[in-house]
Structures are given as C-alpha cells and as structure tokens.
Amino acid sequence: MLIPTEPIGSIPRSPELVQGLSAFASGRLGQAELDALTRQAIADTVRRFEATGSPVVTDGEQAKSSFATYPLDGATSLAGDGAVIPFADGHTRRLPRLTGGPFRYASFAEKYFRAVSHHTDLPVKQAVIAPSALSLLYPSDGLAGYPREEFLADLVDQSEADIRRCLDAGAASVQLDFTEGRLSLKLDPSRGLLRSFVELNNQVLDRFSDEERARIGVHTCPGGDQDSTHSLDVDYAELLPDLFALNAGRFYLQLASEPDRERVLRIISDHAPAGAVVFLGVIDPIDPRVETPEVVRDRVLQAARFLPADRLGTCDDCGFSPFADDTSTSRDTAFAKIAARVEGTALAAEALGI
C-alpha cells in the first residue's frame, strides 16, 4: 500500500499566460489568442506534473481567474464592492456583491476538468469553491424581491451541480476549497459564522451518496496569496472540531506552515472522522526554500504517530497561485516542491514498511 499524495490545485500561471491575461484585460489581445495561450499552459502544466511522478494531476487552475470566483466569470447582477479579505501583509482581495437574483453559476468547474483530462491518463482531481465562500456575495442589507433564504437555496442547487458535473465527467476526486473557514473565526470568534458555513456546506454534501462522498474532499488553509495569509494567527484548535463535522470523505489540511505541528496532529487525531482519509500538508508554498524529500519524509513519519497509515495522505498546504495575478512563486519552484512531496512521501511509506 502506498501513501496517497495529491496537489491542492493552483500552479503559478506560465509567464506567457500571465502576459496574455494582462494584454487581454487591456484590449491588446483577443479571446482566441488568450484561449490558445491557456491551452498551451495547461498542456505544459500536465507535462510537468507527470515529470514529478505525481500520481494525481490537476490543470493548475491555469484557466481560472481565481479559485473563488470562477463561477462568476461572465455573470451579471454583480457589483465590485463586496466583502473585503485582508491579508497579513496589508494587501486585500475583494469579492463581488450580488445585486439581484436568481443566483446562477455562469461557469462550472467541469470545463476545467475536460480541458485537462485528454492530456493525461493519470487520475485528475478537480477543485471547486465551497458554497460557504459564495454565500458572502449576498449583501448584508438584503435584496428586494430576493430574500437570503431563496438565494441560499439557489446556491446549494448550483454548488451540487458543480460537484456532480465533475464527478459524472470522470474526475477522480473533487475538492471543496474552504479557506474562509479559519477566516470566519476572526470575523466571529463565537464560531456562529463557522458553524453556519459548515451547515450550508453539509446541505450540499448530504445530497451525495456515501460512495460519492468518498471522492469528495474539503481543503482548509489560512489563505495563501502573494506570500501572505489571512488567518494563520487563528488557533487551529478553534477550527478543527467543527471542520470535521463536514460530511466529506477526505480532508486536505494545511500543516507544514504551522508553528506547532505536533499539537495540531493531536487535535486531528482526536477529532477526525473514523472513515475519512486525512491529507496533511507537508509542503509550504509560501516558503521560498524547496523542501528536501527527507524533510517531507520526516513530516509524514511524525504524522504517522497520530494517524493510521490507511487514513493518511499528503498534500501541499495550499495552492501555489490561487489568483491569476499572483506571481510570488515561480513555476520551477512549485514543481520542485511537488517533486519533493512525491519523493518524500514514498520514502516515508518505505520507512513505515507499507
């Protein structure tokens, strides 16, 4: 038996694609030319994934404007002055604000899966945004003729469709990105907001069978954008017990960048559902140093003291470039880190005799 190892999702866009996106935004490049650059970037991403020995690949989110807002690409009834997400270094990201209903996805993640699947025979993982993140689109003062309850019902329907379309198309697994979980504890230390997020996400997860949920995972991290985070200062102990109430078959947890990994591992051991596979972050995408395979091995062996090997997997802490304009990490560094994760996980499996 091998220890499974998977990427989280995003890879820094190719330099040609970054330049193309800038030219497209300014009107200097047409859609057809941008599409061609995107296809080239996806093909190169898959080729480089395969070269690392990774047993699972993604499209690197080359075609996504961001991990969070891809369902809104081409959507109307939106304004630009939505919720602001502040990062520790002082920069911010801003979500759109919904201006009217009914809420519908303008773009589904299935298209990203299909764009990559014909490039490889390896299993393909597809990341989708959790409905809890998109719930933040609804304005705090409400919308005339479109109550919040109706919006949430529409959101649950759309989120289910996003996941199901990926599974039906053949995705090996689907990962819900839930980075707002830890952030919610800064906004509401009482955990009321967090628990409302968990309840909303479970409304979607509960629509799937046990067999389907075994292929559906949830990823959490303190955010990772331009080498900064939005909630690393929030104690993991405040998040994990509620996080593990999500009815998912897999959990992808940032861990490499935690200052006290052993303490967090004890919490995970105490609260992780018995049937779930827990993928632990052994690579820190924000750290410019490339971890050695031996460092990864030792992190896995530390985790194996707290979790049985048949429930243990490895991953990166976060995606390497969740927003298209984030060039803080190079593609070469990202793939070197992924190669170290793959090799280090195999070394750990050998050391454990599995």
TILUM-101988 format. One record per residue (C-alpha): residue in three letters; z, y, x. Coordinates in steps of 0.5 Angstrom, whole numbers, always signed. Each point is the difference from the previous one (the first is absolute). Example, Ala and Ser with C-alpha at 12.3 -4.5 7.8 and 13.67 -1.06 7.14 Angstrom:
2
- Ala  +16  -9  +25
- Ser  -2  +7  +2
END
This chain:
354
- Met  +0  +0  +0
- Leu  -2  +7  +2
- Ile  +4  +6  -1
- Pro  -5  +5  -4
- Thr  -2  +6  +2
- Glu  -3  +6  -3
- Pro  -2  +7  +0
- Ile  +2  +5  -4
- Gly  -6  +4  -2
- Ser  -3  +6  +3
- Ile  -3  +1  +7
- Pro  -2  +6  +3
- Arg  -7  +2  -2
- Ser  -6  +0  +5
- Pro  -1  +6  +4
- Glu  -7  +0  -3
- Leu  +3  +0  -7
- Val  +5  +5  +1
- Gln  -5  +5  +2
- Gly  -4  -2  -6
- Leu  +5  +1  -5
- Ser  +1  +7  +3
- Ala  -7  +1  -1
- Phe  -1  -3  -7
- Ala  +6  +5  -2
- Ser  -3  +6  +2
- Gly  -7  -2  -3
- Arg  -3  -1  +7
- Leu  -1  -8  -1
- Gly  -3  -3  -7
- Gln  +3  -6  -3
- Ala  -5  -5  +2
- Glu  +2  +1  +7
- Leu  +7  +0  -1
- Asp  -1  -7  -3
- Ala  -4  -2  +6
- Leu  +6  +2  +5
- Thr  +5  -3  -5
- Arg  -4  -7  +0
- Gln  +0  +0  +8
- Ala  +7  +2  +1
- Ile  +2  -6  -5
- Ala  -4  -5  +4
- Asp  +3  +3  +6
- Thr  +7  -1  -2
- Val  -1  -7  -2
- Arg  -3  -2  +6
- Arg  +6  +3  +4
- Phe  +5  -3  -5
- Glu  -4  -7  +2
- Ala  +1  +1  +7
- Thr  +7  +1  +0
- Gly  +1  -7  -3
- Ser  +3  +3  -6
- Pro  +0  -6  -6
- Val  -1  +5  -5
- Val  -4  +7  +0
- Thr  -1  +6  -5
- Asp  -5  +5  +0
- Gly  +5  +5  +4
- Glu  -1  +5  -6
- Gln  -6  +3  +3
- Ala  -3  +2  -7
- Lys  +7  +3  -3
- Ser  +1  +7  +0
- Ser  +8  -2  +0
- Phe  +4  -7  -1
- Ala  +3  +4  -6
- Thr  -6  +4  -4
- Tyr  -6  -5  +1
- Pro  +1  -1  -8
- Leu  -1  +8  -1
- Asp  -7  +0  +4
- Gly  -5  +3  -5
- Ala  +5  +1  -5
- Thr  +1  +6  -5
- Ser  +6  +3  -3
- Leu  +4  +2  +6
- Ala  +2  +6  +4
- Gly  +2  +0  +7
- Asp  +7  +3  -1
- Gly  +4  -7  -1
- Ala  +6  -3  +4
- Val  +1  +2  +7
- Ile  +2  -5  +5
- Pro  +4  +3  +6
- Phe  +0  -4  +7
- Ala  +5  +1  +5
- Asp  -5  +4  +5
- Gly  -1  +5  -5
- His  -6  -2  -3
- Thr  -2  -1  -7
- Arg  -4  -4  -5
- Arg  -1  +2  -7
- Leu  -2  -5  -6
- Pro  -5  +3  -5
- Arg  +3  +2  -7
- Leu  -2  -3  -7
- Thr  -3  +5  -4
- Gly  -2  -5  -6
- Gly  -1  -7  -3
- Pro  -1  -5  -1
- Phe  +1  -2  +7
- Arg  -5  -5  +3
- Tyr  -2  -2  +7
- Ala  -6  +3  +3
- Ser  -1  -5  +5
- Phe  +3  -7  +1
- Ala  +2  -4  +7
- Glu  -5  -6  -2
- Lys  -5  +4  +3
- Tyr  +3  +1  +7
- Phe  +1  -8  +0
- Arg  -7  -1  -2
- Ala  -2  +4  +6
- Val  +3  -4  +5
- Ser  +0  -7  -3
- His  -7  -1  +2
- His  +1  +2  +7
- Thr  +5  -6  +2
- Asp  +2  -7  -2
- Leu  +7  +2  +1
- Pro  +5  +1  -6
- Val  +0  +7  -2
- Lys  +6  +4  -2
- Gln  +0  +6  -5
- Ala  +5  +6  +0
- Val  +1  +3  -7
- Ile  +4  +6  -2
- Ala  +6  -1  -4
- Pro  +0  +3  -7
- Ser  +7  +3  +2
- Ala  -4  +4  +5
- Leu  -5  +3  -5
- Ser  +6  +1  -5
- Leu  +1  +6  +4
- Leu  -6  +3  -3
- Tyr  +3  +2  -6
- Pro  +2  +7  -1
- Ser  +8  +1  -1
- Asp  -1  +4  -6
- Gly  -5  -5  -3
- Leu  -7  +1  -3
- Ala  -1  +2  -7
- Gly  -3  -6  -4
- Tyr  +1  -5  +5
- Pro  +7  -2  +1
- Arg  +3  -3  +6
- Glu  +1  -7  -3
- Glu  -7  +0  -2
- Phe  -2  +2  +7
- Leu  +4  -6  +3
- Ala  -3  -5  -5
- Asp  -7  +2  +2
- Leu  +3  +0  +8
- Val  +2  -7  -1
- Asp  -6  -3  -3
- Gln  -4  +4  +6
- Ser  +4  -3  +5
- Glu  +0  -7  -3
- Ala  -8  +0  +0
- Asp  +0  +3  +7
- Ile  +4  -6  +3
- Arg  -3  -5  -5
- Arg  -7  +2  +2
- Cys  +1  -1  +8
- Leu  +3  -7  -2
- Asp  -5  -2  -4
- Ala  -5  +2  +5
- Gly  +3  -4  +5
- Ala  +5  +4  +4
- Ala  +5  -5  +4
- Ser  +5  +5  -2
- Val  +2  +7  -3
- Gln  +5  +4  +3
- Leu  +3  +6  -4
- Asp  +2  +6  +4
- Phe  +7  +2  -2
- Thr  +1  +5  +5
- Glu  +3  +5  -5
- Gly  +6  -5  -1
- Arg  +4  +3  +6
- Leu  -2  +7  -1
- Ser  +3  -1  -7
- Leu  +7  +0  +3
- Lys  -1  +7  +3
- Leu  -2  +3  -7
- Asp  +5  -4  -4
- Pro  +6  -3  +4
- Ser  +3  -3  -6
- Arg  -6  -6  +0
- Gly  -2  +2  -7
- Leu  -7  +2  +2
- Leu  -1  -6  +5
- Arg  +2  -5  -6
- Ser  -5  +4  -5
- Phe  -5  -2  +5
- Val  +2  -7  +1
- Glu  +0  -1  -8
- Leu  -7  +3  +0
- Asn  -3  -4  +6
- Asn  +3  -6  -4
- Gln  -3  +2  -6
- Val  -7  -2  +4
- Leu  +3  -6  +4
- Asp  +2  -3  -6
- Arg  -7  +0  -3
- Phe  -2  -5  +5
- Ser  +2  -8  +1
- Asp  +4  -3  +5
- Glu  -6  -2  +4
- Glu  -3  +6  +0
- Arg  +7  +4  +2
- Ala  +0  -5  +6
- Arg  -6  +4  +2
- Ile  +2  +7  -2
- Gly  +5  +4  +5
- Val  +4  +6  +1
- His  +0  +4  +6
- Thr  +5  +6  +2
- Cys  +1  +4  +5
- Pro  +3  +7  +2
- Gly  -7  +3  +0
- Gly  -5  +1  +6
- Asp  -4  +6  +1
- Gln  -2  +4  +6
- Asp  +5  -4  +4
- Ser  +6  +2  -5
- Thr  +3  -3  -6
- His  +3  +3  -7
- Ser  +6  -4  -1
- Leu  +2  -4  +7
- Asp  +7  +3  -1
- Val  +2  -3  -6
- Asp  +4  -6  +1
- Tyr  -4  -7  -2
- Ala  +6  -2  -3
- Glu  -1  +4  -6
- Leu  -7  -2  -1
- Leu  +0  -8  +1
- Pro  +4  -3  -5
- Asp  -4  +4  -5
- Leu  -6  -1  +3
- Phe  +1  -8  +0
- Ala  +0  +1  -8
- Leu  -7  +0  +0
- Asn  -3  -6  -3
- Ala  -5  -1  +6
- Gly  -1  -6  +5
- Arg  -1  +4  +6
- Phe  +4  +6  +3
- Tyr  -3  +4  +6
- Leu  +6  +3  +3
- Gln  +0  +6  +6
- Leu  +5  -3  +5
- Ala  -3  +2  +7
- Ser  +2  +7  +0
- Glu  +7  -1  -3
- Pro  +5  +2  +5
- Asp  +5  -6  -2
- Arg  -5  -6  -2
- Glu  +6  -5  +0
- Arg  +4  +4  -5
- Val  -7  +0  -4
- Leu  -1  -7  +1
- Arg  +7  -2  -3
- Ile  -2  +4  -6
- Ile  -6  -3  -1
- Ser  +3  -7  +1
- Asp  +5  +2  -6
- His  -5  +2  -5
- Ala  -7  -2  +1
- Pro  -2  -5  -6
- Ala  +0  -7  +2
- Gly  -7  -1  -2
- Ala  -3  +6  +4
- Val  -4  +0  +7
- Val  +3  +6  +4
- Phe  -5  +3  +4
- Leu  +4  +4  +6
- Gly  -3  +6  +4
- Val  +0  -2  +7
- Ile  -5  +6  +2
- Asp  +2  +7  -1
- Pro  -7  +4  -1
- Ile  +3  +7  +2
- Asp  +3  -2  +7
- Pro  -6  +1  +5
- Arg  +2  -5  +4
- Val  -3  -7  -1
- Glu  +5  -6  -1
- Thr  -1  -6  +4
- Pro  +0  -7  -3
- Glu  +6  -1  +3
- Val  +4  +6  -4
- Val  -3  -3  -6
- Arg  +2  -7  +1
- Asp  +7  +2  +1
- Arg  +0  +4  -6
- Val  -2  -6  -4
- Leu  +5  -4  +3
- Gln  +5  +5  -2
- Ala  -2  +0  -7
- Ala  +0  -8  +0
- Arg  +7  +0  +1
- Phe  +1  +3  -7
- Leu  -6  -3  -4
- Pro  -3  -7  +0
- Ala  -7  -1  +3
- Asp  -3  -2  -6
- Arg  +1  +7  -3
- Leu  -1  +4  +6
- Gly  -6  +4  +2
- Thr  -2  +6  +4
- Cys  -4  +7  -1
- Asp  +0  +7  +2
- Asp  +5  +5  -2
- Cys  -6  +4  -4
- Gly  -7  +1  +0
- Phe  -2  +4  +6
- Ser  -4  +5  -3
- Pro  +2  +1  -8
- Phe  -4  +6  -1
- Ala  -7  +1  +3
- Asp  +1  +6  +4
- Asp  +6  -3  +4
- Thr  -3  -1  +7
- Ser  +7  +0  +3
- Thr  -1  -7  +2
- Ser  -7  -3  +4
- Arg  -3  -6  -3
- Asp  +0  -3  +7
- Thr  +8  +1  +0
- Ala  +0  -3  -7
- Phe  -4  -6  +1
- Ala  +4  -1  +7
- Lys  +7  +0  -4
- Ile  -3  -5  -5
- Ala  -3  -5  +5
- Ala  +8  +0  +3
- Arg  +2  -1  -7
- Val  -4  -6  -1
- Glu  +1  -3  +7
- Gly  +8  +1  +0
- Thr  +0  -3  -7
- Ala  -3  -6  +3
- Leu  +5  +0  +6
- Ala  +6  +0  -5
- Ala  -3  -6  -4
- Glu  -1  -4  +6
- Ala  +7  +2  +3
- Leu  +3  -2  -7
- Gly  -4  -6  +0
- Ile  -4  +1  -6
END
